[in-house]
Each structure stands twice: as C-alpha cells, then as structure tokens.
Amino acid sequence: MIKKPTVFILGAGASIPYGYPSGEALVNEIVSELLVQGTLFKICRELEFTEPQIISFAEKLRSEEHTSELQSHSFISYAVFCLKK
C-alpha cells in the first residue's frame, strides 16, 4: 500500500480514461491555466517562477515550439497538474 502522496505519470494517452487531458487538449489546458492566472499559475508562483517566466513558457507552449527544454517544462507542468487534480 502506498502511504505517502504519490504521482503516477501515464503516457501515450493512457491517462485519458481517467479524465486527464492528453496531447493538444493537455497543452491547451496548461496554456489556459497559465494565461488566466489560474491554479497552475499560482502553483508556479509558489515554486518561485516569476510572472514573465510563466507567461513566456505559456506562449512558447502555445506556439508549438517543442524543443527538449520545453518538453521538460511541459512534463513538470503535467506532474503539477496531476498533483492538484
């Protein structure tokens, strides 16, 4: 039995049956949360990211520039998203 808070990251659409977005829907949800200063934005601020850093990340993610650095940030965002769901 797992006794402490744990995050499971499911890939390749495996999370869809559990109500989590995937692919483009995930990107759109992350971008929306960041640009309207929703819960994910507030979590990022608590993690000491600056507002310009958060907005810049959202704009890069929205523009579909998928560099390895951006994918790494997206993975972190998805983990945070799962934690708060």
Backbone as CSV, one residue per row, in Angstrom:
resi,resn,N_x,N_y,N_z,CA_x,CA_y,CA_z,C_x,C_y,C_z
1,MET,0.840,-1.182,0.000,0.000,0.000,0.000,0.883,1.242,0.000
2,ILE,0.520,2.209,-0.796,1.240,3.472,-0.860,0.757,4.350,0.288
3,LYS,1.683,4.834,1.102,1.306,5.579,2.300,1.638,7.058,2.248
4,LYS,2.290,7.534,1.193,2.582,8.961,1.084,2.088,9.460,-0.273
5,PRO,1.862,10.761,-0.402,1.379,11.301,-1.685,2.313,10.887,-2.825
6,THR,1.724,10.343,-3.862,2.481,9.804,-4.983,1.840,10.260,-6.284
7,VAL,2.659,10.540,-7.278,2.165,10.927,-8.600,2.534,9.840,-9.587
8,PHE,1.563,9.390,-10.334,1.807,8.455,-11.415,1.647,9.219,-12.720
9,ILE,2.659,9.175,-13.559,2.591,9.842,-14.858,2.328,8.765,-15.909
10,LEU,1.194,8.880,-16.557,0.828,7.933,-17.597,1.044,8.601,-18.942
11,GLY,1.562,7.857,-19.892,1.836,8.451,-21.190,1.067,7.788,-22.309
12,ALA,1.258,8.319,-23.494,0.692,7.782,-24.732,-0.824,7.611,-24.662
13,GLY,-1.492,8.544,-24.007,-2.946,8.517,-23.952,-3.525,7.617,-22.878
14,ALA,-2.678,6.962,-22.106,-3.169,6.046,-21.071,-3.941,6.767,-19.982
15,SER,-3.759,8.080,-19.877,-4.441,8.832,-18.819,-5.845,9.279,-19.219
16,ILE,-6.189,9.185,-20.477,-7.480,9.675,-20.966,-8.665,8.986,-20.271
17,PRO,-8.660,7.657,-20.100,-9.798,7.024,-19.423,-9.996,7.495,-17.977
18,TYR,-8.975,8.101,-17.400,-9.055,8.583,-16.024,-9.423,10.061,-15.940
19,GLY,-9.777,10.646,-17.073,-10.252,12.019,-17.086,-9.174,13.077,-17.231
20,TYR,-7.941,12.669,-17.509,-6.866,13.641,-17.704,-6.711,13.930,-19.193
21,PRO,-6.428,15.176,-19.539,-6.255,15.505,-20.957,-4.949,14.938,-21.497
22,SER,-4.869,14.848,-22.804,-3.670,14.338,-23.455,-3.408,15.157,-24.711
23,GLY,-2.173,15.167,-25.158,-1.816,15.826,-26.405,-2.219,17.285,-26.451
24,GLU,-2.909,17.652,-27.514,-3.297,19.048,-27.732,-4.208,19.564,-26.621
25,ALA,-5.108,18.723,-26.134,-6.007,19.146,-25.051,-5.215,19.478,-23.795
26,LEU,-4.172,18.697,-23.515,-3.322,18.964,-22.353,-2.602,20.292,-22.517
27,VAL,-2.029,20.514,-23.696,-1.324,21.769,-23.966,-2.280,22.946,-23.800
28,ASN,-3.469,22.846,-24.389,-4.447,23.940,-24.296,-4.847,24.214,-22.854
29,GLU,-5.024,23.158,-22.057,-5.423,23.351,-20.663,-4.303,24.003,-19.854
30,ILE,-3.067,23.584,-20.085,-1.930,24.179,-19.378,-1.795,25.651,-19.752
31,VAL,-1.840,25.954,-21.046,-1.711,27.333,-21.511,-2.822,28.195,-20.921
32,SER,-4.044,27.697,-20.949,-5.173,28.459,-20.413,-4.985,28.749,-18.931
33,GLU,-4.611,27.745,-18.164,-4.408,27.921,-16.718,-3.319,28.959,-16.436
34,LEU,-2.293,28.966,-17.261,-1.188,29.903,-17.038,-1.563,31.321,-17.440
35,LEU,-2.226,31.475,-18.574,-2.513,32.818,-19.079,-3.642,33.516,-18.329
36,VAL,-4.568,32.776,-17.745,-5.646,33.412,-16.978,-5.302,33.460,-15.486
37,GLN,-4.056,33.122,-15.183,-3.553,33.114,-13.810,-4.419,32.242,-12.904
38,GLY,-4.695,31.037,-13.414,-5.473,30.064,-12.656,-4.615,29.317,-11.645
39,THR,-5.104,28.181,-11.236,-4.445,27.392,-10.197,-3.012,27.031,-10.566
40,LEU,-2.795,26.602,-11.803,-1.442,26.215,-12.211,-0.490,27.404,-12.163
41,PHE,-0.972,28.581,-12.550,-0.167,29.797,-12.461,0.240,30.042,-11.015
42,LYS,-0.716,29.917,-10.100,-0.441,30.151,-8.678,0.552,29.140,-8.124
43,ILE,0.444,27.896,-8.573,1.404,26.872,-8.139,2.801,27.235,-8.623
44,CYS,2.898,27.673,-9.868,4.206,28.068,-10.414,4.792,29.242,-9.633
45,ARG,3.945,30.189,-9.250,4.422,31.330,-8.451,4.910,30.853,-7.088
46,GLU,4.189,29.911,-6.474,4.609,29.351,-5.192,5.959,28.640,-5.321
47,LEU,6.231,28.108,-6.514,7.507,27.443,-6.781,8.591,28.438,-7.187
48,GLU,8.272,29.723,-7.049,9.196,30.842,-7.264,9.546,31.122,-8.722
49,PHE,8.657,30.702,-9.653,8.802,31.153,-11.027,8.237,32.561,-11.087
50,THR,8.877,33.439,-11.866,8.378,34.801,-11.997,7.222,34.829,-13.003
51,GLU,6.410,35.880,-12.916,5.301,36.009,-13.867,5.807,36.037,-15.315
52,PRO,6.871,36.804,-15.625,7.373,36.783,-17.001,7.834,35.386,-17.449
53,GLN,8.432,34.617,-16.553,8.856,33.259,-16.906,7.644,32.384,-17.232
54,ILE,6.611,32.514,-16.435,5.408,31.704,-16.632,4.721,32.075,-17.940
55,ILE,4.577,33.359,-18.197,3.932,33.826,-19.434,4.750,33.413,-20.647
56,SER,6.069,33.546,-20.558,6.945,33.143,-21.658,6.795,31.654,-21.957
57,PHE,6.760,30.845,-20.904,6.571,29.403,-21.088,5.236,29.120,-21.774
58,ALA,4.163,29.759,-21.309,2.837,29.539,-21.896,2.814,29.928,-23.370
59,GLU,3.449,31.045,-23.698,3.476,31.491,-25.095,4.282,30.537,-25.973
60,LYS,5.401,30.036,-25.457,6.188,29.059,-26.222,5.422,27.768,-26.404
61,LEU,4.758,27.330,-25.346,3.976,26.104,-25.439,2.843,26.269,-26.440
62,ARG,2.180,27.417,-26.412,1.072,27.686,-27.335,1.557,27.753,-28.782
63,SER,2.788,28.231,-28.986,3.298,28.379,-30.348,3.821,27.068,-30.922
64,GLU,3.729,25.997,-30.138,4.109,24.655,-30.576,5.593,24.517,-30.876
65,GLU,6.435,25.287,-30.200,7.882,25.108,-30.321,8.275,23.997,-29.360
66,HIS,8.416,22.794,-29.868,8.655,21.652,-28.986,10.141,21.287,-28.946
67,THR,10.916,22.095,-28.236,12.318,21.765,-28.006,12.405,20.822,-26.825
68,SER,13.562,20.212,-26.621,13.705,19.301,-25.487,13.515,20.043,-24.170
69,GLU,13.959,21.305,-24.096,13.776,22.086,-22.876,12.291,22.317,-22.610
70,LEU,11.544,22.662,-23.646,10.118,22.910,-23.500,9.395,21.632,-23.095
71,GLN,9.773,20.510,-23.693,9.141,19.249,-23.332,9.399,18.925,-21.868
72,SER,10.577,19.245,-21.382,10.899,19.023,-19.975,9.998,19.867,-19.093
73,HIS,9.813,21.139,-19.440,8.930,22.020,-18.673,7.490,21.521,-18.742
74,SER,7.074,21.043,-19.906,5.724,20.533,-20.064,5.508,19.325,-19.162
75,PHE,6.496,18.458,-19.081,6.412,17.282,-18.210,6.238,17.709,-16.764
76,ILE,6.994,18.715,-16.346,6.876,19.227,-14.980,5.488,19.805,-14.766
77,SER,4.989,20.569,-15.736,3.651,21.149,-15.619,2.598,20.058,-15.493
78,TYR,2.761,18.995,-16.271,1.790,17.909,-16.215,1.824,17.236,-14.843
79,ALA,3.017,17.082,-14.275,3.135,16.490,-12.947,2.429,17.367,-11.912
80,VAL,2.645,18.677,-11.990,1.987,19.599,-11.071,0.472,19.543,-11.275
81,PHE,0.047,19.492,-12.530,-1.369,19.410,-12.857,-1.979,18.175,-12.203
82,CYS,-1.288,17.036,-12.302,-1.791,15.790,-11.705,-1.856,15.880,-10.189
83,LEU,-0.866,16.515,-9.588,-0.838,16.649,-8.138,-2.056,17.401,-7.622
84,LYS,-2.480,18.423,-8.357,-3.550,19.290,-7.885,-4.939,18.795,-8.279
85,LYS,-5.052,17.817,-9.157,-6.360,17.319,-9.611,-7.094,16.596,-8.508
